[in-house]
Amino acid sequence: MAERIYLAADLGASSGRLLAGSFDGTRLRLAELHRFENGPVAVAGSKHWDLLALWQQIQAGMRGAASRYGRDVASLSVDTWGVDFGLLGAGDVLLGNPYHYRDRRTDGILPRAFARVPQAEIFAATGIQFMPFNTLFQLWAMRLGKSPLLAAARRLLLMPDLFHWLLTGVAANERTNASTTQFYNPQARDWARDLLTRFDLSADVLCPLVDPGTRLGPLRPDVARETGLANINVIAPASHDTASAVMAVPAATFASPEPDWCYISSGTWSLMGMELPRPVINDTSLALNFTNEVGVGDTIRLLKNIAGLWLVQESRRAFADAGRKYNWEELARLAAESPPLVSVIEPDDASFLAPADMPAAIRDYCVRTGQPTPDSDGAIIRTALDSLALRYRYVLECLERLSGRSINTIHIVGGGVQNTALCQATADCCERRVLAGPVEATALGNVLVQAVAAGDVTDWAQARALVRASFEVTEYVPRPSSDWQAAYARFKQLAAAKS
């Protein structure tokens, strides 16, 4: 077959990129065309995403693709993080910049929400992990604050839906991202409209649900002219970035009823879970606060959101603000030179969600829990990385309990693959083989859905085989030690105290 080019706009919480997936019928290659920064913008005491700047960057990447590939470009898809959204008013007028999930408007929202609708009833209807920034609670915070935007809203578009609307004019809610809202029912495969009603929220703003691989339409004529791309399709991918990343896991199975592997999509967040044929919604998954999100092929991603490399990213930012600017290699070296497992933290403690100074928050946590205080920048990073590995082991044991399956292999995909110290620590702490790669899993999963939609790849199982044929992975063999066992015993005490 002639080489086909699929464009993936992959937006993360700290950066965005536009990549080209080139498929010649045998192997798939990825080329980065454009990269740009992303992050919260403070406006009048609130945190927002700069939607218009992101839209400009996506178009810049599209122009680069048109210049490089011309008519070989077949389609384009956008994936982003979950939960955040934009609102359209009458006449499809955009109502303001979307809020950032770390905005403080949902502080303390969960107890108030549970007083209105019991926690168990919300979970029974949605199967979603409780986090204060889930879309349901963002909307309810707007309702409680009598937001004029909510009153004027006619459509709700999650972040990738919003970009697809900017590209095509088509308003639709893609299913994998819809499942992060906490008002999607994975058992009924539809919106949990009754739940919205109980929170005095209208379901009328919801758009039709579409599955990964759905053709949304051609580019708006003005976008085609502006970017130089014509006659391309916009395809709904697995638009939640984790769903795309899981699609690109180079496992030998797809939707197996008896999986023996789990994944960690490692970046700003670590999303650790299993791919299952059906949701696990029961008292145990509620008590453990796990989530059942939708994947490609109507699979379920039973997973846990973990703070991830946010701890390291924010520490690096704080060091730079204090005049100590490190590149990632220097930080890795400083961490390696620091003694391991001196202090451990619970990465998902509320104090690490959005602190003004992450190193100070880590030191304060150690003081509160009676541990030695990290006394150097390297010790801060070492504490964060060791603690992430311990958190992974805790979640691994929960996954085995919930699924009734033994996990033999941990697949790590995403940017965290490049942190070799964390990959080896995960293998050592969890006492499991780790297979790390590919790095650009999210963009790769985005491209794979486009290839299946075009008929160039037969099905999801063949898509995974294509990943294995096209990209190398690194194996980390576990090196168990009594030091990890002792540290894990301390970690479980911290986790129990947090609960």
N, C-alpha and C positions, 0 to 999 in steps of 0.2 A: 504494500500500500504506500501511497505518497505520504510523506511526513505531515502529521497533523499537529497543529499548535493549539493548546488550550491555555487560557489565561486564568490565573488564580489571584484574586485580590484577597490577601490574608492579613487581617487586622488583629493585632494583639493589644494588650493593655498598655504596653510600653513602646511598641513600634508597629509599623505596618510595612507591607511590601507587596509588590506585584511581581509575580513569577510567571514564566512560560514553561509549560510542560510539553515537551516534544516527544511524539510517539511515532515510531517507524514500523509498527506492527510486531516488533519483537522486544524492544527495550524502551524504557521511559527515562528521559533526562529532564532535569529542572535547571532553569537559568534565571537568576534574579535580574530583573529589569530596573527596578526602582525601589528604594527603601527610604523610609521617613520615620521621624519620631512621633510618638503619641503619648498622651497622658492627660491628667485632669487639668482644667483651667479654672482658677478661682475667680468667681464673679459675684460681687456683692454678698460675700459670706457663704456662697454655695459652690459646689464643684460640678463642672459640666464637661462634656466632650465637645471639642471644637469641630462640629460636623462639617462646616463649610470648608475648613482647612483640609480635613480628611478627604472630602470630595474633590478638592483641587488636586491633591496628591494622587488619588486614584486616576484622575484624568491625565495627569502628567505621565503616569506609568503606561496608560493606554496609548498615548501619543508615541512613546518610545517603542511599544510593541508594534504599532502600525508602521513606524519607520524601519524596524528591523525585519518584520515578518510579512507585512503587507497582507495579501489575500490568503496566506496560509493559515491565518487565525480563524478557528472554527467557532469558538464560544468563550464565554467569560462567566465566572461565578465569584461571589463574595462570601467569605466566612468571617465571623467575629466572635467575641465573647458573648455570653448569654445575659439574660435578665434586663439589660438596659433597653430603652425604647425611645422613639419619637412619636409625636402626635400630629395628626393632620386635622385641620378644621374644615369648615364648609368650603367647597371649591378646591379641596386638596391644598390648602394653605398650610405651610409648615409652622407649627406653633412652638417656636423657641428652640434652643439647643438642648439636646438630651442631657439629663442629669447623669453624673458619674456614680457608679454603685458605691463608691466610698464617701459620697456626700452624707452629711450627718443628719439629714432629715428623717432617717429611719432609726436613729438611736433610740433604744428602749421600746421599739414598736412591738416586739414579739409578745411580751406579757399582755399588752393591751389587745393585741389580735386574738390571743387565746382566751381572753375574757369574753370576747364576742362570739368566736367559734372555737370550740375545744380543739386542742392540738391534734388529738387522735382522729377527729373527724376531718380535719384538713388533710392529714396524711393519708387517710383511707381513700380520699377522693383524688389525691395527686401523687402520692408516693415520693415526694420530693423532700430532700434535706432542708431543714429549717435554717435559713440565714436571713438576717434582717433586711438585706438588700434585694431579696427575691422580688420579682415584678409585682406580685400580689401586694406586698407590703409597701412598695414604693407608691403604688396607686392609692392604697388606703391612706398613706401619709398625706398624699395630695388631697384626698377627700376630707381628712380631718382638718387640714389647713385651709379648706375652702378654696382650693386652687382655681383660678379662673381658666387656666389651661385645660383642666379636666372638664370643666363645664362646657367648654367650646369644642372639645374633641369629637371627631366623627370617625376617625380610624386610628388604630394603634399598630405601629410597625416596630418590631424589634430591630436592633441595629442592622443586621444584614438585610432584612426586609426593606429597611429604609433606603439602603444603597441600591438595592435592586429596583425600587420604585424610582429613584433618581435616574437610573439607567434606562428604564423601560416605560415608566408610567403605570406599571401594573402593581396593585396593592394586594399582597398575599402574605400569609404567615407560614414559613417553612416549619415542618413538624419537629425536627430535632431541636431547634431553638425554642419553639413554642413550649416544648416539654420542660424548659428551665423556669417557666414563669410562676409555677405553683398554682396555676389554674388550668392545667391540662390533665386529663385523666388518661393514663397510659393503658388502662384496661378497656375503657370504652373507645379509645383512639379518637377522642373529641374533647372540645373545651369543657371544663367543669363549670358550666354556666350557673348552676344553682349556688355554687360556692361564691361566685362573684356577687350574686344577688344578696347573699347573706352579709356581705361587706358593703352593701349599698353602692355597688359598682355595676355599671351597665355592660352587658356583653355585646351590645350593639356596635361597639367600636372594633370588635374582632373581625378579622378578615378571613377569607377561605383558607383552609389548611392545604398545603401542598407537600408532596413527598420529595426527598432527594432524587434528582434526575428529571424533575419537571421542567419543561421548556416554558419560560416566562414570557418570552417574546423577543423581538429585535430591539436594538437601541432606539431611543428617541431620535428623531431626525437631527435635532440640534446637537445631541451628544455625538452622533456619528460624524457630523461635520466638524465639530470641535476637536475630536480625537483622531480623525482620519481612518477610523475603523468602520467599514460598511459590510453589510450582509453577514453579520455574526449573530449568533443566538446568545441570549442570557439564560443560563441554566441555574435552577435552584440546586445548590450542592447540599451536603450535610452542613448547613450553614452555622451550626454551633461548632466552634473551633475544635472542641474535644471530640465531637462526633466525627469530624473530618480526620483528626489525628488517629482515632481508633480504627477508622477504615484503612489507614496506611500501616497498621501494625503487621509486620511480616510473619504472622502466625500461619501454621499449616492448616488451620481450620477456620471456618466461618459459621457463626450461629450454631456451634456444636451444642447438643443437649448435655454433654458432659465435658465442659472445658477444663483443662488442666493448667491454664496460664492466666495471668492477669497483666494489666498494663499500668504504666504510669506515664501520663502525658505531662512532661516536665517543662515548666517555664515559670512565669510569674506565679502562677498557681500550679500545684501538682494535683492532677486528677487521677486517682488510683481506683481501679475497678475491674470488673469482669464483664464479658459479653455473654448475655444470656438470652434464651428464646422468649422469656416472659418475665414480668416484674415480680419482685419480692416485696410484697406489702403486707406486713404482719407486725405483731407487737415487738418482735426482736429488732427488725429493721427500723422501726420507729424509735425504740430505746437507744439504738446505736446511731441514730440520725443519719442514715444512708439515703441515697437518692436513686430514683429509677428514671433515668432519662432515655430518650429514644435515640437509636442509632440507625444506620442505613439498613435496608432490608427488613425494616420493622423489628429489629433487635432491640434489646434493652441494655443500657449501660448502667449496671449496678455499681455505684461508685461513691467515693468520698472526696469532697473538696478539701485540699490541704493548702496551707499558706504558701508553700513552695519557695522558689528563689526570690520572691518578694523580700524575704528577710535579708538576703545578700544584696539585692539591688538597692534597697533603701539604706542599708548600712554603707554601701559604696557612695551613695549620694551624700550621706551625712559626713563621711570622711572628706569628700571633695569640698563640701561647704566649709569645712574647717581648715581647708588649705592642703589636705593630703590626698592628692589625686592618684589613684591606682588604676592601671588597666586590669583586665580580668586575669591575666597570667600572673601579675604581681600579687593580686589578692590570693590566688590559689597557692602561690609559694609561701606567703605569710601564714596561711592556714595550715599548710603541711608542716611548717616549722614549729607550730604550737602543739603542746601536749594534747592528746585526744581525750575526750570523755571526762574532762575535769568538771564541767557543769553541763546540765542538760535543761532544755526548755520545752514547753508544750507549744509548738509553732502556731496552733490554732487558738491560743489564749486571746481573749478580746483585746488585750493591751498591745497586740502586734498587728491589729487590723489596719490602723491608719495613724500611727504615732508621728509626732513632729520630728522625733529623733530616735531612729530605730536602735542604734547602739545603746543609747541611754535606757530605752525600754527593755532591752535584753539584760543590761546590768541590774536594773531595778527588779526585774523578775527574779534574778539569781539572789538578790538580797532578800526579797520577800519569802523565798523558798529555802533560805538558810544554806545557800551554796556559795562556793568561791566566786568572786566577781571577776569576769574576764578582764585582764589588765592590759590588753594590747589590741590593736586592730585585727591582727591575725587570730587572736583568741576569740574575738567576737565572731568572725567568719567560721572558725572551727566549731564553735558552739552551735551555730546555726546549722551547719551541714551535718554534724553528728546527730543533732536533734531531729532533722528531717528523716534520716535513715531510721531512727528509732520510731518515729511516727509511722513510717511505711510498714514497719514490722507489726505495729499495733493494728493498722488497717488490714494488713494481709491476714492476720488471724481472724479478724471480724468477717472478712470476705469468705474465708473457708467455713466459718460457722454459719453464715447466712446461706451459702450455696450448697453446703453439704459436700463440697468437692475439695480435694487436695490440690494445692497449687505447686507446680514443680518449676515453673519458669516465670520470671518477671520480665516483660518487654518494656523498656524505657524508650520513649520516642520524644521528639521535640528538642528545643534548644538546650535543655538540661543534659542531653547526651554528651555535650562538650565538656561538662564538668566531670572529669574522669574520677576525681576523688569521691564525689557523691555517688557515682555509679558503683565504685568498688565498695564504699561503705554500705550501700544498700545490699549488695550481695553478702557482705560479711555479717551484717546485723540480721538480715532476714534468713540467712542460711539457705539461699536459693540461687540457682543460676540466673544471671542477668544477661539479657541480650539487648544491647543499646544501639539504636538506630532504626529508621533514618532521622536525621536532624530536622529536616523541613517536612515533618509528617503531616502537619495541618494542610499546607499548600498541596502536598502530594495527594492526600485524601480528597481534597477539593477537585484536583485534576482527574482523579480516578472516576469520580462520579460523572464528570463530563464525558469521559471516554466510554463509560457504560451507557450513558444516555445516547451517545452518538452511534452505538452499536459496534464500536471498534474493539471493545472488550466485552466478552460474552456476559459475564455475571460477576457478583461480588467475590466469589471464590477465585475466579481467574484474575481479578484485580489484585488480590493479595499475592497470588503467584507471580504476577508481574513485578510487585515490589521486591519479592525475594530474588528475582532474576536481575533486577536493575540496580539494587543498592546493597552495599556492604553493611554488616552489623558487627559490633565488637562484643565478644563474650567475656564476662567477668565471672570467675570461679570463686565461690565463697571460701573465706578463710575464718571459720568460726573461732571465737576466743572467749575465755571467761570474762574478759573485760567488757565485751558487748553484753554478756548475760547479766552482769552486775548493773551495768548502765540501764539495761532494759527494765530491770526490777525497780530502779529509781524512777524511770520514766512512767511506768504504770501507776506508781503512787501519785505522781503529778497529774496524770490523766484522770485518776479516780477523784482526786481533790477538785479538779475542774468540773467534773460532772456533778 
